[in-house]
Amino acid sequence: MKHIIHDIIQKLNTPEITFGDVRYSTTDYQSIFFEKGNLKHFSSDTNNQALGIRVLINGCWGFAGTDIINKIEIEKTIKKAIKNAKEGSLFKQQKVVYKPIKPTIGSYIYTPKENPFTMPNEEKIAYFENISKLLTQNEQIVYSNVNCDFQRQYKIYANTEGTFTDSLVYDVLPGMYVLSSDGKHNYSRTWPGHMNGRRGGFEKVKACEFEKNSERIIKEAIDLLKAPTIQEERADIIIGGGHLALQLHESVGHATEADRIFGMEISYAGKTFIKKPMLKNFKYGSDIVTIFSDSTLEEGLGYHLVDDEGVPGRRVDIIKNGILNDQQTSREIAPLLDLEPSSNMMASFANDIPLVRMTNFCLAPGQGSLDQLIAQTEKGYLLDFTKTWSIDDNRYNFQFTTEIGYKIQEGKIVGIVKEPTYYGITPEFWGSCDKICGQEEWEMHGTFHCGKGEPGQAMHLSHGVAPARFKNVVVNVKA
Amino acid sequence: MESLKEKLKNIISDYPQLKIQLYLKNWQTDFLRFYKSQTNYNISKNSVTLYVSIYKDKKNYSFEISNPSEEQVRLQIEEALIYIDKLPPDPYFIDLENDLRRIDEKQKDNNIENISLNRKIEILKHFAEAVKPYDFDIYGTFICNNETNWILNSNGLDKVSKVSPYYFEVKAVSNKNEVTVLESFGSDNASALDTEMILSNLIVKIKAAQNEIVDVEAGDYEVILAPRCIGDFLSMYAWSNLFISSIDRKNTELDGKVGEKVFPECFSLYDNPRHPNTVNYDYSHDGHLYQNLPIFEKGIFKNFLVNNYYAHKLNVPENGNEANCLVMETGNHSLEDMIKGIKKGLYISSFHYMNFINSRETSLTGLTRDGTFLIEDGKITKVINNLRFTEKITDVINNIQEIENKASTFPMSDNYGNFSIYTYSMPHIKVKEFNISSSTKTV
């Protein structure tokens, strides 16, 4: 395939094309879904090829993608991309300006410890069947499922500046879910929670210890049927890693995607409350809050040699000691903010256009263990396992509900609460962060399903976080 | 494509011991995205994907192939046969779809050709010029899809459905303060695209958006919900509580209530793919004939949406409806009169980022977007910051006070995958005691 990509780049090296790039991907996917103890769905998608060609002509982008890879179709795709750029430029006032960067040539192959695509299918099925049976033993559990998605993606990226890279990565997304009912009310528990995507192979599935945790989630789901709700108006909350990853994702990650500043996402995903003058001076969080984007962390789903417009992977401190320091940017947008490109332009598949996306978006660790943090909390709640999330289109007002809350009194967990719901305003909330646990609690969480763009793309990305405490948060919101 | 179809038919007959379902999708899109009254990017995509599901007795394996060939399909079936016997069975699988009824195939236009990129750009230039005097710019999307789906199975099903919907959504955003208003339209009929009407509605909203921006306190309000809002609520309600699978998942309070009055008499809802204002879909994903289905009539719950699998599992008749063509019956109030009757309340244009807190109970939270207005003494007087609400969908329906005497058509999309476009037809509704739980303090 590499020679075909070289040929396409040759064809894009013309005076009328300011910049052009080509991506090719071939993706293998497998999905296993057990429902109430039975195999409901087992499917695969093998060698799913895609090609995307993007050109910049007269200061306007044109893009065309296809999954039909042959000479005729490739020629048609090149012509379509060029036509889209030329005709689009008739409705374009601010021309895209592109500063050249040094080309990168490289190759990256990730090797999982246990390759899910070479494991016998019956071995994988038996593993999940065993777990699914464990979830059907209690009559108060009225519904359960166990599921896992595996993805392997090979990608080539090349551009007219001379960059040429290829990569092969493996990702897994394992989870289980139980629903308890007393006939009137239902409560759910999941494991390992909402941010369950990991870079790796079947060893990452085993690391979730499903069998060990099945008894725990069944008990907690049943206990939730009789659990109280939070009564206080405000409380101190410790947010566990899985849910904090989503809190970070929604209220900082998306808010600092710089295409939103310029309204490029108004039509779908929304804007951001951040404006250019806030850079380098806006107080986004407390002094202990440092948040960074780092596409060089190999354990994350967002690792890459170069992003999908040839910018080498790098770390950028987005929030530094509480101050808004930088943004997630593209080569088009970074100069408009007097910043360097942050290596955040990514597309889900080769036939998708790249967008400003999170890669590995992380909260820097503080100090101490979760047990120590609970012991240091006189009164409050430990909240974890996302149930509901919602944030406004400026990424300013959010409201989250977790599956369960653990009540803390005098430094100890003394009970549980159901459907704890908290609400906040982004900078006030991050400003109330007074403790972040240390490296020993810091872990990569991830998702396959970060949605953005039109046509929509679901991105694989990761968040490194450790549990953290937030003071005096509004916790009593009810429908 | 035709030769591939013949080969695929042969594959089915070559494996009489299997139940095989094939779904071949040929999909194209031309997708223009614009911002700040200029092109953001133009995308063209096409794909040919074959979805294959094979059953050996009650054991199932599925796969998909992009740009398929006969050899690939045969190879993957042969591979599946090696291990399908080792898979655990699904005891609830009985049979594939066996509804062989066909709809008379109509000639359908290809709207990628009918609404060319050049025409889109001419329309957008016109809109951009028209909003400029108000110091607004336009942002949005203009999408045309064209797809052909062929469904074939071991029970003799052999059906083709074609659809070529378009989706035009334009937001006008103030350069002064980012106040945003929205107009959208979708259809599979290119001649139904009345750009002057869309523009004139947009300008009316832009004029209302010139007013002072204020905030309101949390609390219960009398509200007018625009058609898109009630459409969003009913879509979420359908997906969580109205599909028959929700009984199996213990996720609906409507279990056992068919024939019971559950909502006010003014509320009727249909899933109608033959409605003149909705994008017409011929068949369900199983290949069942997709027909008009009453879901609620005069407040009485009439039908769950039932596909082939759950029809067998729960032993209920299949209807094949998929909530892609929801039509709410109109009432007898003009929008003007509905607003006139409100002393202090809100007009809500659109929702953003709704998610269930408890889907069985239909409690959810979300935000307003793209134009929230204060109504005082029967008139729209001010712009309001976007607001968060925390509500139950069933409470909203039970609190309907008035329904508009006409409906609007608007496009919906799941956005992902093949950007499926469908349309709903809904009127404005007036609702009492709508729970605003906080303000975003931003527009």
Chai-1 contact restraints between the chains, C-beta under 6 A:
chainA,res_idxA,chainB,res_idxB,connection_type,confidence,min_distance_angstrom,max_distance_angstrom,comment,restraint_id
A,N38,B,D90,contact,1.0,0.0,6.0,A-B,restraint_1
A,L39,B,P88,contact,1.0,0.0,6.0,A-B,restraint_2
A,L39,B,D90,contact,1.0,0.0,6.0,A-B,restraint_3
A,F42,B,Y61,contact,1.0,0.0,6.0,A-B,restraint_4
A,S43,B,S62,contact,1.0,0.0,6.0,A-B,restraint_5
A,S44,B,F63,contact,1.0,0.0,6.0,A-B,restraint_6
A,D45,B,E64,contact,1.0,0.0,6.0,A-B,restraint_7
A,N48,B,S66,contact,1.0,0.0,6.0,A-B,restraint_8
A,C60,B,T39,contact,1.0,0.0,6.0,A-B,restraint_9
A,W61,B,Y41,contact,1.0,0.0,6.0,A-B,restraint_10
A,G62,B,N42,contact,1.0,0.0,6.0,A-B,restraint_11
A,F63,B,Y41,contact,1.0,0.0,6.0,A-B,restraint_12
A,F63,B,I43,contact,1.0,0.0,6.0,A-B,restraint_13
A,A64,B,S44,contact,1.0,0.0,6.0,A-B,restraint_14
A,G65,B,K45,contact,1.0,0.0,6.0,A-B,restraint_15
A,T66,B,N46,contact,1.0,0.0,6.0,A-B,restraint_16
A,D67,B,S47,contact,1.0,0.0,6.0,A-B,restraint_17
A,D67,B,S66,contact,1.0,0.0,6.0,A-B,restraint_18
A,D67,B,N67,contact,1.0,0.0,6.0,A-B,restraint_19
A,I68,B,N67,contact,1.0,0.0,6.0,A-B,restraint_20
A,K80,B,S44,contact,1.0,0.0,6.0,A-B,restraint_21
A,N84,B,N42,contact,1.0,0.0,6.0,A-B,restraint_22
A,E87,B,L117,contact,1.0,0.0,6.0,A-B,restraint_23
A,G88,B,T39,contact,1.0,0.0,6.0,A-B,restraint_24
A,G88,B,N42,contact,1.0,0.0,6.0,A-B,restraint_25
A,L90,B,I121,contact,1.0,0.0,6.0,A-B,restraint_26
A,F91,B,Q38,contact,1.0,0.0,6.0,A-B,restraint_27
A,F91,B,T39,contact,1.0,0.0,6.0,A-B,restraint_28
A,F91,B,I121,contact,1.0,0.0,6.0,A-B,restraint_29
A,F91,B,L124,contact,1.0,0.0,6.0,A-B,restraint_30
A,K92,B,Q38,contact,1.0,0.0,6.0,A-B,restraint_31
A,K92,B,T39,contact,1.0,0.0,6.0,A-B,restraint_32
A,Q93,B,Q38,contact,1.0,0.0,6.0,A-B,restraint_33
A,N121,B,Y83,contact,1.0,0.0,6.0,A-B,restraint_34
A,E122,B,K86,contact,1.0,0.0,6.0,A-B,restraint_35
A,E129,B,P88,contact,1.0,0.0,6.0,A-B,restraint_36
A,V142,B,K250,contact,1.0,0.0,6.0,A-B,restraint_37
A,Y143,B,R249,contact,1.0,0.0,6.0,A-B,restraint_38
A,Y143,B,K250,contact,1.0,0.0,6.0,A-B,restraint_39
A,S181,B,K250,contact,1.0,0.0,6.0,A-B,restraint_40
A,N186,B,R360,contact,1.0,0.0,6.0,A-B,restraint_41
A,G263,B,Y35,contact,1.0,0.0,6.0,A-B,restraint_42
A,G263,B,K36,contact,1.0,0.0,6.0,A-B,restraint_43
A,G263,B,Y139,contact,1.0,0.0,6.0,A-B,restraint_44
A,M264,B,Y35,contact,1.0,0.0,6.0,A-B,restraint_45
A,M264,B,N40,contact,1.0,0.0,6.0,A-B,restraint_46
A,I266,B,Y139,contact,1.0,0.0,6.0,A-B,restraint_47
A,S267,B,Y139,contact,1.0,0.0,6.0,A-B,restraint_48
A,S267,B,G140,contact,1.0,0.0,6.0,A-B,restraint_49
A,S267,B,T141,contact,1.0,0.0,6.0,A-B,restraint_50
A,F273,B,T442,contact,1.0,0.0,6.0,A-B,restraint_51
A,N351,B,K45,contact,1.0,0.0,6.0,A-B,restraint_52
A,I353,B,Y41,contact,1.0,0.0,6.0,A-B,restraint_53
A,I353,B,I43,contact,1.0,0.0,6.0,A-B,restraint_54
A,T388,B,N355,contact,1.0,0.0,6.0,A-B,restraint_55
A,T388,B,I357,contact,1.0,0.0,6.0,A-B,restraint_56
A,W389,B,N355,contact,1.0,0.0,6.0,A-B,restraint_57
A,S390,B,Y353,contact,1.0,0.0,6.0,A-B,restraint_58
A,S390,B,N355,contact,1.0,0.0,6.0,A-B,restraint_59
A,S390,B,T365,contact,1.0,0.0,6.0,A-B,restraint_60
A,S390,B,G366,contact,1.0,0.0,6.0,A-B,restraint_61
A,I391,B,Y353,contact,1.0,0.0,6.0,A-B,restraint_62
A,D392,B,L367,contact,1.0,0.0,6.0,A-B,restraint_63
A,D392,B,N386,contact,1.0,0.0,6.0,A-B,restraint_64
A,D392,B,T440,contact,1.0,0.0,6.0,A-B,restraint_65
A,D393,B,H352,contact,1.0,0.0,6.0,A-B,restraint_66
A,D393,B,R369,contact,1.0,0.0,6.0,A-B,restraint_67
A,N394,B,T442,contact,1.0,0.0,6.0,A-B,restraint_68
A,Y396,B,T440,contact,1.0,0.0,6.0,A-B,restraint_69
A,Y396,B,T442,contact,1.0,0.0,6.0,A-B,restraint_70
A,N397,B,R388,contact,1.0,0.0,6.0,A-B,restraint_71
A,N397,B,T440,contact,1.0,0.0,6.0,A-B,restraint_72
A,Q399,B,T365,contact,1.0,0.0,6.0,A-B,restraint_73
A,T401,B,I357,contact,1.0,0.0,6.0,A-B,restraint_74
A,Y423,B,S438,contact,1.0,0.0,6.0,A-B,restraint_75
A,E454,B,R33,contact,1.0,0.0,6.0,A-B,restraint_76
A,E454,B,T141,contact,1.0,0.0,6.0,A-B,restraint_77
A,P455,B,F419,contact,1.0,0.0,6.0,A-B,restraint_78
A,G456,B,N415,contact,1.0,0.0,6.0,A-B,restraint_79
A,G456,B,Y416,contact,1.0,0.0,6.0,A-B,restraint_80
A,A458,B,Y416,contact,1.0,0.0,6.0,A-B,restraint_81
A,V477,B,T390,contact,1.0,0.0,6.0,A-B,restraint_82
A,V477,B,S437,contact,1.0,0.0,6.0,A-B,restraint_83
A,A479,B,S363,contact,1.0,0.0,6.0,A-B,restraint_84
A,A479,B,T390,contact,1.0,0.0,6.0,A-B,restraint_85
A,A479,B,E391,contact,1.0,0.0,6.0,A-B,restraint_86
A,A479,B,K392,contact,1.0,0.0,6.0,A-B,restraint_87
